[in-house]
Amino acid sequence: MAAVCFMITLVLYIVATVSFFSYSLRRSEALSKVSLGITVCGFVSHTIALVMRMVGPSSSAPPSFSDALSFLLDDHPCVLVVEFRHRIHVLGSFMVPLALASLVSAAALPETVPTLQPVLKTLWFHVTLSMLGTVGFTVAFVAGVMYLIQDRLLKSKQFNVLYSKLPALDFLDHLNQQSIVLGFPLLTLGIVTGAISADFSRGSYVSWNQEQTWALVTWVFYFVVLLGRLTVGWRAKRAAYLTVIGFAGVILTLVGVVLKGHSPLS
């Protein structure tokens, strides 16, 4: 049954992606409500599928990293929060495709992908905090991309449908900063709890493998960006470019964890 829910979720995410893409190219606002409704249904179906995976007949098996990846990178709650608070309908056109990509990536992982380490089977502190930090950086990445697109449309005087639906540059810059401010402490706590858990299970805080190295590089990069934004006053296009570059480090860290066959504590 969980597999059926995952398939339904996949279909809903695909439909929502197409619907949001159509909305971004058309002047009709009706598609925004339809797209949002499909997105909500997809998130509910995804949640049900994962709950069934954990409490069903096979629940004795420990949760896999793909389970954590598919759920914790599901950024639809972020879409809903921004949607209801700021009425930024076009945000789904950028966020939902990323959620779809994370679901497809998780579904494509081989069955041999390792499960979470014993320390994390009950609390998931390290994985949860790290992934929530990643969600914050994902929102910052999307805000940066939208900023660059809007800035380019404005300078080239292409006042098309997409331009009219994208938020103002000041709002996107603010959203970019606030997302980093939220994501950075979560990633920091994720790294700290991961090191503590590793010490309990292996007797060493750091093993300096590829995944931990990329995680540290990503942390340092975002620390510099956050420090620059809060002290030096980095804003606008520079901050947007830096956020896009930093997100590449986040992706490389996740890809390293999966392809190298390590658990999050490796």
N, C-alpha and C positions, 0 to 999 in steps of 0.2 A: 504493500500500500504506500509506503514511503517513496518507493521508486516512481509510482504513478503521480504522486504529488510533486516530485521533482520535475517530472516531464511536463506537468501542467504549469509549474512555475516557469520552466524554460520557455514554453510557448507564450505565456503571458508577458514575460520580459521581452521577447522578440516583438510581439505585437505592440507593447508599450514603446519600444525603441522606434519602430516604424511610425507610430502615431505621433510621438513627440517630434520626430524629424519632419513629418508632414506639417505639424503645427508651426515649426520654426520657419517654414517657407510660405505659409499662407496667412492671410490677414484675419481669418476667422478665429475667434476666441473659443468657439464651442469645442474644438479639438483638445483644448487644454484640460477641460473637465473630464472628457473621455479618457485622455491619456493618464490623468491623475487617478481616475477610478481603476483603470487597468493596473496601474502601478501598485495601488493599495491591495488589490486582489492578489497580485504576484507576491507581495511581501507576506501576506497572510498565508498563502499556500506554501511559501518557502519555510515559514516558521513552523507550520503544521508538519511539514515533511521532516524537519530536523527533530522536532519533539517526538514524532513517531519513531525516528531512527534511534533515539536515546531511550525510549521507554518500551519499545516493541520487543518481540521475541529475541532479537539479536542484540538487545541492550547490554548484555553481559560483556560484549566486546567493548574495549575502551574507545573513546572518541578519537578519530583520526585527525590529522592536521588538515585534511581536505574539508572535514566538517567545520572546523574553526574558520578556515579560509572562506568557505562559501557563505557562512552566516555573518561573520564579523566584518567582511568587506561588502556586505549588502548595505549600500548607502541610502536606501529608500527612506529610512527615518529622517535622514538629513534633508532629503527632498521635501518631505512632508512638513518638517519644522519650518524651513525657509519659505515654503509655499504658503502656509497658513499665517506666518508672521509678516512676510514682506510681499506676498503675492508676486513672486518672481516665477512665472509659469515656465519660462524657457529653460530654467535650471535643469529640468528633467531631460531636456534634449542632450545634455552633456553628462549627467550623472547616471541615468538609466543604462546607457550603453556600457558604462564602466561596470555597473552591477551585473549586466549580462555577461560581460567578459570574465568577471570573477567566477560566476556560476559555471560557465563553460570550462574555464580552466580547472576548477575543482572537480567537475564531472570527468574531465579527461585524465585526471591523475590515476596512475596505475594502482591496482589493489594492494601492491606491496609498499605503498607510502606508509611510513612508520606511524604508529600511534603516539599519543602524548606520553611523556615520561610519567612514572608513578607519582612524582611530586605534584604533577599538574592534573591528574585524573579527577580530582575532586574540586579544586578551586579554580583552575584555569587562570590564575592571576597573571602569569607572564604573558600568555597568548592573548588573553582578553585585553589587557592594558596596551600591549603592543599594537594589536589590531585596531583598537579604538583610536590610538594615536595616528595610525595609518589612515583611518577614515577622516580625521581632521586634516591631514595633509592632502587627502584626495579632494576635499572641498576647497582647500587653498589652491590646489592645482587647477581645478575647474574654474575658480574665480580668476586665476591668472590667465588662463586660456581665453575666457570671455573678455577680460580686460584688453588683451592684445588684439582680439578680433574687433572689438568695439573701437579701439583706438585707431586701428587700420581703416575701418569703414569711415570713421569721422574725418581722418586726414585726407582720404581719397574722395570724400564727399559722396560716398555711396549710401545714400539714405534709403535703403531698401527695407524689406519686411523684417529681416533679421536685426537690422540696426534699431528699428522701432521697438523690438521686443527685448533687446538686451538692456540690462540696468545701466544707470549712469556710471561713469568711470569712478567717481568718488565712492559710490556704494561698493563697487567691485573691489576697490583697493581696501576698503574697510573690512569687507568680508574675507579677503585674503589674509589680512593681519590677524583678525579675530580667530580664524581657523588655525593658524599657526600657534597663536597663544594658547588655544585649547589643546591642540595635538601634541605640542612639545612636552608638556609635563606628563602626559599619559605615556608617551614613548619613553621618557626618562624613567618613570616608575616601572614600565615594562622591562627595560634593560636591567634595572636594579633588582627586581624580583627574579628575573631570569638568572642573574649572577648568583643570587642567594640560593636559588633552587639547585643550580649546578653545583654549588659548593656542598650542599647537603647530599646530593646523589653521586657526585664524582670526586669530591674533595678538592675542587679547584674552582675559583670564581670565573676565570677566563681561560679558554683553550686556544684563542686566536685562530679559529678556523675562518674559512671564507665568509660564512654568514655573519659571524660576530664582527669581523672586520668591516664589512659593508654596513652593518647596523651602527657601528661606532662612527664611521665616516659620515653616514646620514645624520646621526645625532649632532656631530660637530658642525656639519653644514647648516642645519636648521638653527643651531645655536647662534652661529654667526649672522644668519639672516635675521633672526629674531632680535639679536642685540643691535644689529644695524637699523632695524625698523624702530626700535624703542629709544635708541640713543642718538645715532647719527641722523635718523630721519629718512632712511631709504623708503621710497614710495614709488607709486606709479609703475612705469614700464620696467624699471630696474628690478623692483620687487617681484613683478609678474614673471620675468625671465628667470630669476633666481629660483622661484617656486617651482617652475616647470622643470628646471634642471635638477632640483632637489628631489622631485618626485621620481625621477629616473633612478636615483639611489634606492628609494623605497621599493620599486619594482625589482631591481637587481637583487636586493636582500631576499625578497619573497621567492624569486626564481631560484636563487641559490639554495634556499632551504628545501625546496621541492626537488630540484634536479640532482642535488648532491645526495638525496636520500637521507638527510639528517632530520632529527626532531628539532623543535625550537630551542632545545637546550644544548644542542651539539656544539 
